[in-house]
Amino acid sequence: MKKLDVRLLRMVNHSKGQFVSVTVIVAVALCIYILFSITTININNAVEQYYGETNINDIVIELMRVPQAAVDDLKSIDGISNVQGRVSVDVPLQVDDKNERVNIRIVSIPKNGGVINKLHTIKGNRSELGDDNVILLQQFANARNIEIDEVITPYINGRTHNLRVSGIAASSEYIYLMENEQSLLPALDKFGVAYVTEAFAQSVFGYRGSYNEVLIKLAEQKNIEDVIDIVEKKLDKYGLKRITKLEDQLSNNVLMQKIEGIEMMSSVLPVMFLMVAAIIISIMLSRIVNNDRMAIGVLKALGYSNYNILSHYTKYALAIGLAGSAAGITGGVLLSKPMSEVFVSYFNIPLSGIKVQYSYILNAIVLTSLFCIGSGLFGARGVIKIMPADSMRPEAPKSGKRIILERLTILWRRVSFSWKMVVRNIFRNKKRFSFLVLGLALAYGINVVPLYMMNTMVSMFELQYGEYQKMDYTINFARPLSEGKITDLSHLIKADRIEPRIEYPFELANGWRKNTVAIIGIPQETAFYKFVDKESNDVKLPDKGIFITEAIAKSLNVREGESIIVKSFLPGKKDVPLKVAGIVKQYLGANAYMNIEEMRTLLLERQMITGVSVASKDNLKEKLKDVKNITTISSVDDMKQSFVEYLDTMNLAIWMYMLFGGILGFALIYNATIISISERKMEFASLRIMGFEKKDIYSMLSKENLIMALIAIIVGVPLGAGMINGMADSFSSEMITFPVIFSPRFFIQAAAATIIFAIIAQLAALRRIYNLNFIDALKSRIS
Amino acid sequence: MQKKILMRVENLSKDYRMGEVTVNALCDASFDIYEGEFIVILGPSGSGKSTLLNIIGGMDLPTQGKVFLRDDEINKYNDRKLTAYRRDKVGFVFQFYNLMANLTAKENVELATEMCMEALNIDEVMEAVELGDRKDHFPSQLSGGEQQRVAIARAVAKNPLMLLCDEPTGALDYKTGLLILSLLHKINRQFNKTVVIITHNMAIGEMADRVIKMRSGRIVEIKENASPIPPERIEW
């Protein structure tokens, strides 16, 4: 081995603590990168494989009623490879607990199992499927502990049916099981899907020889818009309600968003970590080079070139990179399998083609090496400036200038001597100080984000259901009813207030931009709904025109005052242009709102409603369980419950984030302190000889770190705010809008976390001061 | 016998800027160094002798004047050529030895020879400086004299044209200093290497073939020593 490399290894061995602390950062960065990259690929592969195997639909069409012949007729359309009709209706499921409201979607499958959206059988036998049994969706069966041969009792058209569970299966259409777009979170035990024979479904729901849903499989994806246009025209007369592409289907949409979230994590976090590592490495190396001045002079005198010496020191950085890569990649690869399995099973994807993607390892090594070499070269660049002859002489003392603060004589005079040293020292090393502050600010920002997420989820929920929508229950009818039913309903329950409600899907269009959303019609004098505009000013629902949420406005690219076209899926209804009367905030779900009267006049029929909003302390679920024509009763309390459960599962992720920020903060402070100590040995030794105690020196360093942490926090606040903005932006979708809320609470909490990590790092460096032999330090001139 | 010129120094000057003042470290120095010669450059501290040595050794550049190695003008060398010059042509010995603290004695010597094409056998050199049994020790485990012998071995093992020694005995006691001087003398006579020593110790001048005296950056006298005395007989 080259003797310079021997020297390098001994140098590493000598500065183990620092070496390890930076290596850990690199390792964490790579572990995250490898872990999440491989996991993303694995989930994507699993999903793709699953979609392929089950032959998932490209388009789903919901209609009032379409005869078998019309469905078969679609097959002749160019670009369509297969078509399948089905009956799909949501009904209540009777369960033991009278207070619990559970809905089940009864979906028909053709005799042979069909060719589109084939089920993936987990248990039992599909061939048994007859008039008295069902195949139950796996997630629901698991959540409610329903086994094969147990009986479920859906309530269909006023009659309870006893259906035996003959099979349990998974469906690619319900990887992420949620009832509808308005559901905030999955509630696996509250909503399920049961597959029945076509004959059974058609008979109990009264769809003899016809369907209410059509699944389409395309020959080629690129023709999708053309096919949709043709299908729309052909099916218009059958009461077309909604055409949904696979990419917009609820399960697929949420799934893709989750995968994107993981993907983002796999790139953003590692880069941040590597940046901090690069800062530490370059500061560390510039210190080492400075200390090694004379050794560098000797090497040059011996005939080593700048290139030789520069690469000698850069190898130190590279060693960190390689050691970190080795540890991080090993960790990432080892964890990627269980992690992928967790995700795949969390998403309920039954097939698993989990593999380690080795190409990422190469990427990781190259990326890290570049980062480390870059920061190494930057840190060690001082080597070039060292003239061998100069280096033999002791370094001229740093030019001791007065700092700006000293001009403020009145203030400066009040500062104690040790504080003066602290402040001067900070100003003397401005560049390094700012690098450290930046790194620490980044660590602080990383701590702010999870606190924001946590706080915001809660605020979002509270705002949405405490401010914007204040009803206790939303009740949906099985079919449109007349407004007079409200009177009937008010006899059945004790309600403080009942408001009529229409919720109906329409296609909103602005030029070529289209979006299918539910328009909600409510009374103009609503007491339940409150609308606020972007600036959080209250706005009132107008007589005419339509309110849309920010997410919809963005997707349609419309502004307040402009017009959009509302296309109805109902037979015989014409397209209606409507003015956007306002763009309103809504965190969960994306809807449009209209005055109920105006909505009925323009888009629907007089007097009809599809549901009601209710304020009541009564237990409506129990009281209304036998009432015909009610499909869903959703209560804010239930949502709150599942929300709290969801937050619990988030806790781990939040702690992970805090830990990441902590590791960064620790490594920064620890290294800064160690570097400070080794650089200023002489200064400290002189202080010791003058009668300063070890603890005085320690407290001086602590003060420097404290000032650094405080400045970092100040810098970190806008940085954290920026990260929050980015986070809100990238996590927001049409269904969830993350508001940017800056509460002082999480900035203060993050500050506390940062300071705690700084103190821990400081304590870890304590030993170095106490072991400092000041006599040796004074004599030492050799590195 | 005609003495061959190894190096020629012509009107060499060097100014330093120290903060806001300019220091004339070296002023119009001219002399020759012959092959196989033992030269002592004598002068009090601040007389410019280290500056002169550094420029001859390619460690520093002159403000004015020329330095020739045989017919090559080294002050015109670029950084790469200057590095090669230091690597192949000169060996340095410093007052404070300047060994790499985290390399053993032998590794310190190897550090120097790894770069050179015509390096001598390291073990032989270690024996020659009488460190055969101490070669696996780290500098901190060696005495000052031993460290300086390692430094000499490091300079010699490269097989350079000349050794440039900056106060080689400055940090050593009398007895050890004499041992080092004997060693340098042996290298000069046995290996026929040109040796240039700078020192403020007048006594050392007695063993030189020629003594160059300096004061305040100028050469004040160049004296030929008709009969240099062996180092063992020097006293101070």
HADDOCK unambig.tbl for C-alpha pairs under 7 A between the chains (distance, minus, plus):
assign (segid A and resid 3 and name CA) (segid B and resid 107 and name CA) 6.33 0.50 0.50
assign (segid A and resid 3 and name CA) (segid B and resid 110 and name CA) 6.78 0.50 0.50
assign (segid A and resid 3 and name CA) (segid B and resid 111 and name CA) 5.26 0.50 0.50
assign (segid A and resid 4 and name CA) (segid B and resid 111 and name CA) 6.75 0.50 0.50
assign (segid A and resid 7 and name CA) (segid B and resid 102 and name CA) 6.09 0.50 0.50
assign (segid A and resid 7 and name CA) (segid B and resid 103 and name CA) 6.21 0.50 0.50
assign (segid A and resid 10 and name CA) (segid B and resid 102 and name CA) 6.39 0.50 0.50
assign (segid A and resid 295 and name CA) (segid B and resid 98 and name CA) 6.96 0.50 0.50
assign (segid A and resid 295 and name CA) (segid B and resid 100 and name CA) 6.58 0.50 0.50
assign (segid A and resid 298 and name CA) (segid B and resid 98 and name CA) 6.89 0.50 0.50
assign (segid A and resid 301 and name CA) (segid B and resid 59 and name CA) 6.48 0.50 0.50
assign (segid A and resid 301 and name CA) (segid B and resid 86 and name CA) 5.93 0.50 0.50
assign (segid A and resid 301 and name CA) (segid B and resid 92 and name CA) 6.98 0.50 0.50
assign (segid A and resid 302 and name CA) (segid B and resid 86 and name CA) 6.12 0.50 0.50
assign (segid A and resid 302 and name CA) (segid B and resid 87 and name CA) 5.44 0.50 0.50
assign (segid A and resid 302 and name CA) (segid B and resid 112 and name CA) 5.91 0.50 0.50
assign (segid A and resid 303 and name CA) (segid B and resid 83 and name CA) 5.03 0.50 0.50
assign (segid A and resid 303 and name CA) (segid B and resid 84 and name CA) 6.03 0.50 0.50
assign (segid A and resid 303 and name CA) (segid B and resid 86 and name CA) 4.76 0.50 0.50
assign (segid A and resid 303 and name CA) (segid B and resid 87 and name CA) 3.60 0.50 0.50
assign (segid A and resid 304 and name CA) (segid B and resid 83 and name CA) 6.57 0.50 0.50
assign (segid A and resid 304 and name CA) (segid B and resid 87 and name CA) 6.99 0.50 0.50
assign (segid A and resid 305 and name CA) (segid B and resid 83 and name CA) 5.82 0.50 0.50
assign (segid A and resid 387 and name CA) (segid B and resid 59 and name CA) 6.96 0.50 0.50
assign (segid A and resid 387 and name CA) (segid B and resid 60 and name CA) 6.96 0.50 0.50
assign (segid A and resid 388 and name CA) (segid B and resid 59 and name CA) 5.31 0.50 0.50
assign (segid A and resid 389 and name CA) (segid B and resid 54 and name CA) 6.05 0.50 0.50
assign (segid A and resid 389 and name CA) (segid B and resid 59 and name CA) 5.28 0.50 0.50
assign (segid A and resid 389 and name CA) (segid B and resid 60 and name CA) 5.74 0.50 0.50
assign (segid A and resid 782 and name CA) (segid B and resid 98 and name CA) 6.78 0.50 0.50
assign (segid A and resid 783 and name CA) (segid B and resid 101 and name CA) 6.59 0.50 0.50
